[in-house]
Amino acid sequence: MRIALFALVVAASAQDWPSFRGPAASGVADGQNLPVQWDARRGSNVLWKTEVHGLAHSSPIVWGDRVFVTTAVSSKPDATFKPGLYGEGTASEDVSPQQWNLLCLDRATGKVLWERTAYQGVPKEKRHIKSTYASATPVTDGRVVVAFFGSQGIYGYSLAGDLLWKRDLGRFDVGAYDAPEFEWGTASSPILYQNFVIVQCDQQKGSFLAALDAKTGATVWRTERDELPSWGTPAIIPTKARVELVTNGSNFIRGYDPASGKELWRLGGSSKITAPTPVAADDLIVVASGRRPEAPIFAIRAGAHGDITLPSGAVSSRAVAWSKTQRGPYMPTPLIYGGYVYVLGNAGIFDCYALADGKEVYRQRIPDAGSGFSASPVASDGKIYLSGEDGEILVVKAGPKFEILARHDMTEPLMATPAISGKMMIVRSQRHVWAIGQR
């Protein structure tokens, strides 16, 4: 099983970016020869630009010659979201009828090949003023494309746009743990493992993790979770001993057997609000969250069993290689690249740690961070790309010394994490999808 999964990850990384943050949620695709310099206004090294109606923070995914994105199109013409660094927990007033759509674009040209409306009607849930009704990234394995729209359901399509199945998983009450009257909406993305679609559905009451049959949408297994609302995407982690399904959560970070949904281990001490996705390398699983006072980063050794919560005052154990408090990111998922862990804070603090032992390599405030960062960093060929809410992409040199190589204004807010595939970086801004590549 482990060999087959590694083969899948390697095969996908050569060309495809099938899910949030690409193969194994790593955020890494080398051998792409992406440009350091481009000009969004003049079109230099911009291969194409395609307008997409509606609002969505979901990221683009790529399979072969196709790019898939989701969007929610409001009947309210001035519908928007509020980017920036602020602490409001307000829900959006836009509860007007919407269309929840899945689009397929040609990777070479950006032409819209097809668009399907999965659901239309009045939203069954509200959303945060900074979020959208389409914040979950779709996923594909080349056989099925799965779009998850929270309370509006989950949908499986063929690559040609044929609806294969749909499921109503119920209405999700997702919002502030300490103010249940607030509703913030869902954002956790579906993932695929073998023939399973796996979804993490944490809410005020009735949280669960479920595996659906990728061909039919039928429930294969369902595991109840005693959890607070969360927004992190689960991750499949291949290790030397086994494959683990790892979830970020407020009460416990947990590892499961993805074949059965059986819990393998749990780790307490996390934040009350969790959004970043678990990532891994060298049999170390890095899980973080940014809500203070905890705001932890944990490096968990693969193969753990039982309750591995650290004793009070401890920062490591047999199961936890290292940990830190008040260093975790609120929204962006950490990046593991070249033996380092890069952590991007919403306010623009960029940290670099040694993966093996957690030693701090540098801690840098990004100059002119503006409205901050929600998108997660991605990397290719020794460069790290940081997408800011003000619309700027920073190109940072990977390695033990912080160096900004370039800054690029994409002209619109950037909330979604880019995809890297086929010698292109596919960038989703507020109103457009862009392909950046060498001309």
C-alpha positions, -999 to 999 in steps of 0.1 A, spaced: 0 0 0 28 24 9 47 18 -23 15 23 -44 7 56 -26 43 69 -30 40 60 -67 8 80 -70 24 110 -53 54 109 -76 33 104 -107 10 133 -98 38 157 -89 54 154 -124 23 170 -141 -7 173 -119 -19 193 -89 -49 173 -79 -60 188 -46 -55 216 -22 -17 223 -21 -11 195 -47 2 160 -41 1 150 -4 -7 187 3 30 194 1 28 227 -18 59 217 -38 65 210 -75 101 212 -87 114 211 -122 89 237 -134 112 265 -146 88 292 -134 98 328 -141 110 350 -113 98 381 -132 64 387 -148 41 417 -152 3 411 -147 -6 445 -161 15 443 -193 12 406 -198 49 397 -196 52 360 -188 14 359 -183 3 330 -206 -34 336 -201 -60 352 -179 -96 341 -176 -124 358 -158 -145 337 -134 -177 352 -121 -187 349 -84 -167 347 -52 -145 319 -41 -114 313 -20 -110 278 -33 -78 270 -50 -74 258 -86 -64 222 -92 -49 206 -124 -51 172 -140 -34 168 -174 -46 195 -197 -75 207 -175 -78 232 -147 -108 230 -123 -121 258 -101 -153 263 -81 -172 295 -75 -204 308 -58 -223 333 -79 -246 356 -59 -277 371 -73 -266 402 -54 -245 422 -80 -223 439 -54 -216 408 -33 -180 409 -19 -158 399 10 -137 419 33 -99 412 32 -75 425 58 -62 421 93 -91 425 117 -108 406 145 -145 408 135 -165 376 136 -194 391 117 -213 370 92 -219 383 57 -253 399 50 -254 382 16 -280 354 20 -295 360 -15 -299 331 -39 -266 317 -52 -253 294 -79 -226 269 -68 -206 261 -99 -177 239 -110 -157 251 -140 -132 233 -163 -106 254 -181 -81 244 -208 -47 245 -192 -29 256 -224 -53 285 -232 -75 292 -202 -106 287 -223 -137 276 -203 -144 241 -216 -175 236 -194 -193 250 -164 -218 231 -143 -242 244 -116 -242 219 -88 -268 237 -66 -287 269 -67 -309 285 -41 -308 305 -8 -277 295 12 -284 270 40 -256 286 61 -241 320 65 -205 329 57 -179 351 74 -174 385 59 -139 375 49 -149 342 34 -170 330 5 -196 303 -2 -170 284 -22 -139 282 0 -133 244 -3 -109 233 -31 -121 205 -54 -101 173 -58 -96 149 -87 -78 116 -94 -84 118 -132 -115 97 -129 -138 119 -108 -138 156 -99 -153 162 -64 -166 196 -54 -177 202 -18 -201 231 -10 -207 225 27 -244 226 35 -252 227 -2 -238 192 -7 -209 173 -22 -209 164 -59 -189 140 -81 -184 148 -118 -166 131 -147 -138 151 -163 -162 157 -192 -186 175 -168 -212 147 -163 -228 145 -129 -219 111 -115 -234 114 -80 -244 139 -53 -249 138 -15 -265 160 10 -244 157 42 -267 179 62 -266 215 73 -233 225 90 -232 250 118 -197 262 116 -185 293 134 -170 308 166 -166 282 193 -173 308 220 -201 327 201 -224 301 186 -246 328 171 -219 336 146 -218 315 114 -186 315 94 -193 288 68 -172 258 58 -138 256 41 -123 222 47 -116 206 13 -123 170 3 -94 146 -4 -91 113 -23 -75 82 -11 -77 51 -33 -114 48 -40 -125 70 -11 -135 107 -9 -127 118 26 -143 148 42 -137 164 76 -170 180 89 -163 197 122 -191 219 136 -207 231 168 -224 197 174 -223 165 155 -187 167 141 -176 137 119 -151 124 95 -164 103 66 -152 83 36 -175 82 5 -172 58 -24 -156 79 -52 -177 61 -78 -212 64 -62 -209 88 -32 -222 61 -8 -208 62 27 -181 37 33 -173 46 69 -182 74 92 -164 83 125 -179 107 150 -157 134 164 -160 153 197 -147 185 181 -152 222 178 -157 238 144 -126 237 122 -116 246 87 -85 225 80 -83 200 52 -74 164 63 -42 149 49 -31 115 38 4 109 52 25 79 38 50 68 64 75 40 67 52 19 88 17 27 74 -5 53 58 -21 78 82 -51 101 78 -43 132 99 -68 159 109 -62 192 126 -87 200 154 -92 221 185 -97 194 211 -72 170 195 -50 166 164 -57 130 154 -44 103 133 -67 77 117 -65 46 96 -79 58 63 -92 24 53 -115 21 83 -117 55 100 -104 40 132 -85 65 154 -48 56 159 -36 85 181 -46 119 194 -26 150 206 -41 177 227 -29 213 233 -41 229 201 -58 262 194 -95 268 198 -96 277 161 -78 255 136 -74 260 98 -40 249 85 -36 215 69 -12 188 82 20 183 61 48 158 64 83 148 54 109 124 67 83 107 89 76 139 108 40 153 106 38 191 111 5 204 124 -1 240 134 -28 266 142 -27 303 151 -54 311 177 -37 325 208 -27 319 235 -17 284 222 -9 290 185 12 258 185 34 240 160 38 203 165 62 180 148 48 145 154 67 113 148 48 90 124 35 57 138 22 70 171 -4 52 192 -29 64 218 -30 97 236 3 115 229 -6 148 245 25 164 260 27 168 298 24 203 311 57 222 304 71 196 280 80 205 245 89 171 232 84 134 239 88 100 223 59 107 200 65 145 195 99 154 181 95 191 189 69 218 195 65 255 198 38 278 212 26 312 199 44 305 166 16 288 146 -1 304 116 -38 313 118 -47 305 81 -17 296 59 -6 260 59 32 255 67 56 245 39 82 218 43 110 223 17 146 213 16 148 202 52 132 234 65 97 243 78 84 276 66 56 292 86 37 323 73 16 343 97 -14 362 87 2 395 96 33 388 76 58 372 100 77 346 81 96 319 101 120 292 91 128 262 113 149 231 108 126 202 102 147 177 122 148 195 155 127 227 152 157 250 156 148 285 145 168 295 114 152 329 110 122 350 119 114 378 95 88 404 92 79 408 55 82 445 45 50 462 35 28 432 43 -3 453 39 -35 434 45 -16 403 53 -18 367 41 -45 339 40 -31 318 11 -6 292 18 30 293 5 41 271 -24 75 263 -37 93 253 -69 130 251 -79 144 268 -49 118 296 -47 89 302 -24 58 321 -36 37 340 -10 3 354 -21 -9 384 -2 -44 397 3 -35 430 -13 -28 412 -45 9 409 -44 29 377 -49 64 377 -33 91 354 -47 114 344 -18 146 325 -20 144 291 -2 171 283 23 186 295 56 187 332 46 157 353 39 158 371 6 130 386 -15 138 380 -52 107 398 -66 73 413 -59 44 412 -83 11 431 -83 -17 408 -96 -41 438 -95 -67 419 -74 -69 404 -38 -53 370 -35 -70 346 -10 -65 313 -28 -33 292 -28 -17 288 -63 -13 255 -82 20 246 -99 18 222 -129 30 219 -164 56 246 -161 29 271 -150 18 286 -118 -20 289 -119 -31 318 -97 -66 326 -86 -73 362 -78 -107 377 -68 -121 378 -103 -97 359 -125 -76 328 -130 -41 334 -144 -13 312 -158 22 324 -151 50 308 -171 80 314 -193 73 329 -227 
